[in-house]
């Protein structure tokens, strides 16, 4: 008896080809589009059209309340307390691989699938997350937070495909979105104006405050802490006669700390809220490659238990480790795990 798989279909070409490949491999495929924030008509129409072309069923589930509570509210709160969150990570853990598994159970699906570029393998009774073969498209960074239950029930058909392969496959299957552009921005802030979104959706007023230097001297006024990120240089609106960078933020005192670029570099980074994949917890120090951002090049480091998390000690100082972002650890192509950056340590 062939397995039934629920494919998360965003209306994009990756998830559409994911469905086509699974059907071609003999799975019984059901396409689902998640209505997350009420602006999904185009996505729903494209996903529905693809399902009609493939001859598979398509369903839509309203998860607006769950998405707001689990993803949007968290995004707003994190910014307000001075961190820089990655809402895609939260969405993957709670919605795409959390709520979607619940939907799969309701529909009698044994597996779920998405169009992510990453690979899942089973080894010694453990499900491991690995990089995709196309390293330029690899998305394992945003999946580090998945647990064993989620990994064991997930299929990632694009693990061995390049983007070029995917588009050619979409054309082969005559899919309506074969040449559709990839989405780049956070889905619920399409214009990229995070501060305006936070003020409107979170009923929050970003108050004017002081820029200060590392010695506490007032340098000028900023337009609200939520409008700045660690490492930012452009758009500060002050002239100091030399390059100036945001090196820290203090939402309690409503201050943005400005300094030289050298103040952005740290050899040690403290990380909490950990999820390890090949094992349950880190008991001894371990050599890894670490990414501090999705587009960050992996850097050699050692991780070791520290306080309520781990301390990442890099071979070379790293620029602007931002509280709220994720540090993800690799052993070759295998994702060891990761967690949330708390702070850099000098």
C-alpha positions in Angstrom: 0.0 0.0 0.0 1.5 3.3 -1.1 2.0 6.0 1.5 -0.1 9.1 1.7 1.8 12.4 1.9 0.7 15.9 2.7 2.6 18.5 0.6 2.7 22.1 1.9 2.1 24.1 -1.2 2.8 27.8 -1.1 2.1 28.5 -4.7 5.8 28.6 -5.5 7.7 26.4 -8.0 9.7 24.5 -5.3 6.7 23.1 -3.4 4.9 22.4 -6.7 7.7 20.4 -8.1 7.9 18.7 -4.7 4.4 17.4 -5.2 5.0 16.4 -8.8 8.1 14.4 -7.9 6.4 12.6 -5.0 3.4 11.7 -7.2 5.9 10.4 -9.9 7.5 8.3 -7.2 4.2 6.6 -6.4 3.0 8.4 -3.3 -0.6 9.3 -2.9 -0.3 13.1 -2.7 -2.5 15.7 -1.1 -1.6 19.4 -1.5 -2.3 21.8 1.3 -2.1 25.6 1.3 -1.9 27.2 4.7 -3.9 30.4 5.0 -1.6 32.2 7.5 -2.5 35.9 7.3 -5.4 36.3 4.9 -3.4 37.4 1.9 -3.0 34.1 0.1 -5.4 34.3 -2.9 -2.6 34.2 -5.5 -0.8 31.5 -3.6 -4.0 29.5 -3.3 -4.9 29.9 -6.9 -1.4 28.9 -8.1 -1.3 25.9 -5.8 -4.8 24.8 -6.8 -3.9 25.1 -10.5 -0.8 23.0 -10.0 -2.9 20.3 -8.2 -5.4 20.3 -11.0 -2.6 19.8 -13.5 -1.2 16.9 -11.5 -4.6 15.4 -10.8 -4.2 15.5 -7.0 -6.5 16.9 -4.3 -5.9 20.4 -2.8 -7.1 21.7 0.5 -6.8 25.0 2.3 -6.5 25.3 6.1 -7.0 28.5 8.0 -4.2 28.9 10.5 -4.3 32.6 10.9 -4.9 32.5 14.6 -2.0 30.0 15.2 0.3 32.0 12.9 -0.4 35.3 14.7 0.0 33.7 18.1 3.1 31.6 17.4 5.0 33.6 14.8 3.8 37.2 14.4 3.4 38.0 18.1 6.8 36.4 18.8 8.4 38.5 16.0 7.0 41.7 17.5 7.9 40.9 21.1 11.5 39.9 20.1 12.0 43.2 18.3 10.6 45.2 21.2 13.0 43.7 23.7 15.9 44.5 21.4 16.6 41.2 19.7 16.6 40.4 15.9 14.4 37.4 15.4 14.2 35.0 12.4 10.5 34.3 12.0 11.0 31.6 9.4 12.7 29.4 12.0 9.7 29.8 14.4 7.3 29.2 11.5 9.1 26.0 10.5 9.1 24.6 14.0 5.6 25.5 15.0 3.6 25.8 11.7 5.1 24.1 8.7 6.3 21.1 10.6 4.1 21.4 13.7 0.6 22.3 12.8 1.0 20.7 9.4 1.7 17.3 11.0 -1.6 17.7 12.9 -3.4 18.3 9.6 -1.7 15.3 8.1 -3.0 13.1 11.0 -6.5 14.5 10.4 -6.3 13.6 6.7 -4.7 10.2 7.2 -1.3 11.1 5.8 1.7 9.2 7.1 4.2 11.8 5.9 4.5 15.5 5.2 6.7 17.2 2.5 7.9 20.6 1.7 10.0 22.2 -1.1 13.0 22.9 1.2 16.5 22.2 -0.1 17.9 19.9 2.5 18.3 16.2 3.1 17.1 13.8 5.8 18.8 10.4 6.4 18.3 7.7 9.0 21.4 6.4 10.8 21.7 4.3 13.9 18.0 4.7 14.7 18.3 8.5 14.5 17.0 10.8 11.8 19.7 13.3 10.7 19.3 16.6 8.9 22.0 17.2 6.2 22.8 19.9 3.7 21.3 19.7 0.2 23.5 18.7 -2.7 23.1 22.1 -4.2 25.0 24.1 -1.6 24.0 27.4 -3.1 20.3 26.7 -2.3 20.8 24.7 0.9 18.2 25.6 3.5 19.3 23.3 6.4 20.0 26.4 8.5 16.3 27.2 8.8 15.4 23.6 9.7 17.9 23.0 12.5 15.1 23.3 15.1 13.1 20.2 13.9 12.8 17.4 16.4 13.0 13.6 15.8 9.2 13.2 15.3 9.2 15.9 12.7 12.2 14.7 10.9 11.0 11.1 10.9 7.8 12.0 9.1 9.2 14.5 6.7 10.1 14.0 3.0 12.3 16.5 1.2 12.3 15.6 -2.5 14.5 18.5 -3.6 17.5 17.4 -1.6 19.3 16.3 -4.7 18.1 18.9 -7.1 19.4 22.3 -8.2 17.1 25.3 -8.8 17.7 24.9 -12.5 16.6 21.3 -12.3 13.4 22.3 -10.5 12.4 24.9 -13.1 13.0 22.4 -15.9 10.9 19.8 -14.1 8.1 22.3 -13.6 8.2 23.0 -17.3 8.1 19.3 -18.1 5.0 18.9 -15.9 3.5 22.1 -17.5 3.1 23.7 -14.1 1.7 27.3 -14.2 4.4 28.7 -11.9 7.4 27.2 -13.6 9.0 30.7 -14.1 7.5 32.3 -11.0 10.1 34.4 -9.0 11.2 33.2 -5.6 9.9 35.2 -2.6 12.7 37.0 -0.8 11.1 39.0 2.1 9.4 37.8 5.3 6.0 36.8 4.0 4.0 39.0 6.4 6.2 42.1 5.9 6.5 42.1 2.0 7.7 45.7 1.9 10.5 45.0 4.4 9.4 47.8 6.7 9.6 45.9 10.0 9.3 48.9 12.2 6.0 50.1 10.6 4.6 46.6 10.8 5.5 46.3 14.5 4.0 49.7 15.3 0.8 49.0 13.5 0.2 45.3 14.3 1.7 45.4 17.8 0.1 48.8 18.8 3.6 49.9 19.7 5.1 53.4 19.5 8.8 53.5 18.8 10.0 56.4 20.9 12.9 58.7 20.1 16.0 58.1 22.3 19.7 58.7 22.5 22.6 57.4 20.5 25.5 56.9 22.9 29.1 55.8 22.5 30.8 53.0 24.4 31.6 55.4 27.2 28.0 56.6 27.6 28.4 59.9 25.9 25.3 61.2 24.0 26.0 61.5 20.3 22.5 62.4 19.0 19.0 61.0 18.8 17.7 57.9 17.1 14.1 57.2 15.9 13.3 54.1 18.0 15.3 51.1 19.0 13.3 48.7 16.8 14.5 50.6 13.7 18.1 49.4 14.1 20.1 46.2 13.9 23.5 45.2 15.2 26.1 46.0 12.6 24.0 48.6 10.8 25.9 51.6 9.3 23.6 53.2 6.8 20.6 55.3 7.8 21.8 56.4 11.3 21.3 60.1 10.6 24.4 61.2 12.5 27.8 62.5 11.3 30.8 61.7 13.5 33.5 62.3 10.9 34.2 58.6 10.6 32.2 55.4 9.9 29.8 54.6 12.7 28.1 51.3 13.4 25.3 50.1 15.7 27.2 47.8 18.1 24.4 47.3 20.7 20.9 48.3 21.7 19.3 48.8 25.2 15.5 48.9 25.0 15.2 49.4 28.7 17.0 52.8 28.6 15.9 53.3 24.9 19.5 53.8 23.8 21.3 52.7 20.7 25.1 52.2 21.2 27.3 53.4 18.4 31.0 52.5 17.9 33.8 51.6 15.5 33.5 48.4 13.4 36.1 46.7 15.5 33.6 46.7 18.4 31.4 44.3 16.3 33.8 41.4 16.4 33.7 38.5 18.9 35.6 35.2 19.2 33.0 33.8 21.6 29.2 33.7 21.3 26.8 32.4 24.0 23.9 30.4 22.6 20.7 29.1 24.4 17.4 27.4 23.5 19.3 24.5 21.9 18.2 21.7 19.7 20.6 18.9 18.9 19.8 16.4 16.2 22.3 13.4 16.3 22.1 13.4 20.1 19.9 14.8 22.8 22.5 17.1 24.5 26.1 18.2 24.3 28.1 16.7 27.1 31.7 17.4 25.9 33.3 20.0 23.7 33.0 19.4 19.9 34.6 20.8 16.8 32.1 22.2 14.4 31.5 24.6 11.5 29.1 27.4 12.6 26.8 29.7 10.8 25.6 32.8 12.6 23.2 33.9 9.8 21.5 32.2 6.9 24.0 33.7 4.4 27.0 33.5 6.7 29.9 31.4 5.5 30.6 28.5 7.9 33.4 29.2 10.4 35.5 26.8 12.3 34.6 26.7 16.0 34.5 24.6 19.2 31.2 24.3 21.1 31.2 23.4 24.8 28.5 23.3 27.5 28.2 26.7 29.2 25.6 28.0 31.7 22.2 27.2 30.3 23.4 26.6 26.7 26.7 26.4 24.9 29.7 28.7 24.3 30.8 28.9 20.7 34.6 29.7 20.5 35.6 30.6 16.9 39.1 30.3 15.5 38.7 33.8 14.1 36.6 36.8 15.4 33.1 37.0 13.9 31.3 40.1 12.9 28.0 41.2 14.5 26.6 38.1 16.2 23.0 39.4 16.8 20.9 38.4 19.8 17.8 36.6 18.5 19.4 35.1 15.4 20.3 31.5 15.2 23.8 29.9 15.5 23.7 26.6 13.6 26.4 23.9 13.9 27.6 21.5 11.3 29.8 18.4 11.2 30.6 18.1 7.5 27.2 18.0 5.8 25.4 16.9 8.9 23.5 19.5 11.0 24.6 19.0 14.6 22.0 21.4 15.9 21.8 25.0 16.9 20.2 27.6 19.1 19.4 31.3 19.7 22.3 33.8 20.0 22.2 35.5 23.4 25.3 37.7 23.1 28.9 37.9 22.0 31.6 37.6 24.7 34.9 39.4 24.5 
